């Protein structure tokens, strides 16, 4: 047997073992897809500091690309509801005027996630864990219903935790704020004397007087798209 044939056999055995291990590692998949369910609330002129005031229902779909055991890129589409009432805000408005609003919003966005631990129920030799907290941020677009429509970009900032239930099934929980770049998320009507777009006649800007909304979501996702054995030079 020539040296070249010996090296070829050794290489083939290594490749076969690697492929077998990969097939056994059922969570070694590139992608996840699933749903989200939770609650949303607004923070702005009608609610400066109170968490979960006037919460609404939110639902959505999520798609995640797992770059490796630590990093992931996630995209989501969310439909939710927010509302507010200045009488519950604790603020004093000019001429003691008050108003309220309620609207549906639609968000399409993408985020980068960083897991604190290598996330997997396999690969113990890498210190992988089936549960991991994570941080995320990114960029999204938000549209709102109402007589006065709303459309703006948002920056999500959040934390979460994900848990590998079994095989390819993942359960997650995350809390985030979405920072908007305008001050009219809480304005749903046209031509009213008093609304929450600069109620003190101080115009908002990119870095002040902007509105926020928050999402608290439970996610359930399914892994798919098995990775190919690296020794085949295909990924």
C-alpha positions in Angstrom: 0.0 0.0 0.0 1.5 3.3 -1.0 1.8 6.3 1.3 -0.8 8.2 -0.8 -3.4 5.4 -0.4 -2.7 5.2 3.4 -3.2 8.9 3.8 -6.4 8.7 1.7 -7.8 5.9 4.0 -6.9 7.8 7.2 -8.6 10.9 5.8 -11.7 8.9 4.8 -12.0 7.4 8.3 -11.7 10.8 9.9 -14.3 12.2 7.6 -16.7 9.3 8.3 -16.3 9.7 12.0 -16.8 13.4 11.8 -20.0 12.9 9.7 -21.3 10.3 12.1 -20.8 12.6 15.0 -22.5 15.4 13.1 -25.5 13.2 12.4 -25.7 12.3 16.1 -25.6 15.9 17.1 -29.2 16.5 16.4 -29.1 20.2 17.3 -26.2 20.9 14.8 -28.5 22.8 12.5 -28.1 26.2 10.8 -31.6 27.5 11.1 -34.6 27.9 13.4 -38.2 28.8 12.6 -41.1 29.3 14.9 -43.6 31.6 16.6 -43.7 34.2 19.3 -46.5 35.1 21.8 -46.5 37.7 24.6 -47.4 41.2 25.6 -46.5 44.8 24.5 -46.7 48.2 26.2 -45.8 51.8 25.3 -43.6 54.4 27.0 -43.8 58.0 26.0 -45.6 61.2 27.0 -48.6 59.2 28.4 -46.4 56.8 30.3 -42.9 57.9 31.3 -41.8 55.2 33.8 -44.4 52.5 34.4 -43.7 49.1 33.1 -46.6 47.0 31.7 -49.1 49.8 31.9 -52.1 49.2 29.6 -50.5 46.0 28.1 -51.7 44.5 24.8 -51.3 41.2 23.1 -48.5 40.5 20.7 -47.9 37.6 18.3 -45.3 37.0 15.7 -43.0 34.7 13.7 -39.3 34.3 14.1 -36.5 33.0 11.9 -32.9 32.5 13.2 -29.6 31.7 11.5 -27.2 30.2 14.0 -23.7 31.3 12.9 -22.1 29.2 15.6 -22.8 28.2 19.2 -22.4 31.8 20.5 -23.7 34.0 17.7 -27.0 34.1 15.8 -28.9 36.4 13.4 -32.6 36.6 14.0 -35.4 38.1 11.9 -39.0 38.6 13.2 -42.4 39.9 12.2 -44.6 41.0 15.1 -48.2 42.3 15.3 -49.1 43.9 18.6 -51.3 46.5 20.3 -50.3 49.5 22.5 -52.4 52.1 24.2 -52.1 54.9 26.7 -54.0 57.5 28.7 -52.6 60.8 29.9 -54.8 60.6 33.1 -52.7 57.6 34.2 -49.4 59.2 33.2 -48.7 61.2 36.4 -47.8 64.2 34.2 -49.4 67.6 34.2 -50.3 68.8 30.7 -51.1 72.4 29.5 -54.6 73.6 30.4 -55.2 70.3 32.1 -56.0 68.7 28.8 -56.0 64.9 28.5 -56.2 62.4 25.7 -55.8 58.7 25.1 -54.9 56.5 22.2 -54.9 52.8 21.1 -53.3 51.4 18.0 -52.1 48.2 16.3 -48.5 48.1 15.2 -46.6 45.9 12.8 -42.9 45.3 13.1 -40.3 43.8 10.8 -36.8 43.6 12.1 -33.5 41.8 12.4 -31.2 41.4 15.4 -27.8 40.0 16.3 -27.8 37.7 19.3 -24.8 36.8 21.6 -25.2 33.8 23.8 -23.3 33.9 27.1 -22.6 30.1 26.8 -22.1 27.8 23.9 -25.7 26.9 23.3 -26.3 23.2 22.6 -27.3 19.9 24.3 -24.4 18.3 22.5 -20.7 19.1 22.3 -19.9 18.8 26.0 -16.2 19.0 25.2 -16.8 22.6 24.1 -18.5 23.4 27.4 -21.9 23.7 25.7 -25.0 24.1 27.7 -28.6 23.5 26.9 -29.6 26.8 28.5 -28.1 30.2 27.8 -28.9 33.8 28.5 -28.3 36.2 25.6 -28.2 39.8 24.6 -29.5 41.3 21.3 -29.7 44.5 19.3 -30.4 45.3 15.7 -32.7 47.4 13.5 -36.3 47.3 12.6 -39.3 49.1 10.9 -42.5 49.8 12.7 -45.9 50.8 11.1 -48.9 51.8 13.1 -52.7 51.8 12.4 -55.0 54.7 13.0 -56.5 57.7 11.3 -53.0 59.2 11.4 -50.7 56.4 10.2 -47.3 55.8 11.7 -44.1 54.6 10.1 -40.6 54.7 11.6 -37.4 52.8 12.2 -36.6 51.3 15.6 -33.6 50.0 17.5 -34.3 47.0 19.7 -32.3 46.4 22.8 -33.0 43.3 24.8 -32.1 40.3 26.9 -33.4 36.7 26.8 -32.8 33.1 27.7 -33.1 30.1 25.5 -33.5 26.4 26.5 -33.1 23.3 24.4 -36.1 21.2 25.3 -35.1 18.2 23.3 -33.5 17.4 20.0 -34.4 20.3 17.7 -37.0 22.1 19.9 -36.1 25.4 21.5 -38.0 27.4 24.1 -37.2 31.0 24.6 -38.1 34.1 26.7 -37.0 37.6 25.9 -37.7 41.2 27.1 -36.8 44.2 24.9 -37.3 47.9 24.4 -37.8 49.3 20.9 -36.6 52.9 20.6 -38.3 54.9 17.9 -36.9 58.0 16.2 -40.0 60.1 16.3 -42.5 61.4 18.9 -45.8 60.5 17.2 -46.3 56.8 18.0 -49.0 57.9 20.4 -50.8 60.1 17.9 -53.6 58.2 16.1 -56.0 61.0 15.1 -55.7 64.0 12.7 -56.7 67.6 13.4 -57.2 67.4 17.1 -56.5 70.4 19.4 -54.4 68.4 21.8 -52.3 65.3 21.1 -49.2 63.7 22.3 -46.9 64.9 19.5 -45.0 67.6 21.4 -47.7 68.3 24.0 -45.5 71.0 25.7 -44.8 72.6 22.3 -41.3 71.3 22.4 -40.5 69.5 19.2 -38.8 66.1 19.6 -35.7 65.1 17.7 -33.8 62.0 17.0 -32.2 62.0 20.5 -35.0 63.5 22.7 -38.7 63.2 23.3 -39.0 60.0 21.3 -41.4 57.2 22.0 -40.6 53.6 22.9 -42.5 50.3 23.1 -41.6 47.1 24.8 -42.1 43.4 24.0 -42.1 40.5 26.4 -42.2 37.4 24.3 -42.2 33.6 24.7 -40.8 31.8 21.6 -40.9 28.2 20.4 -38.7 27.3 17.5 -37.7 24.2 15.4 -34.2 23.5 14.1 -33.7 22.6 10.4 -31.0 22.7 7.8 -28.3 20.3 9.0 -24.7 21.3 8.6 -22.6 19.4 6.2 -19.4 17.6 7.3 -16.6 20.3 7.2 -14.1 17.7 5.7 -16.2 17.7 2.5 -15.6 21.5 2.1 -19.3 22.1 1.9 -21.3 24.2 4.2 
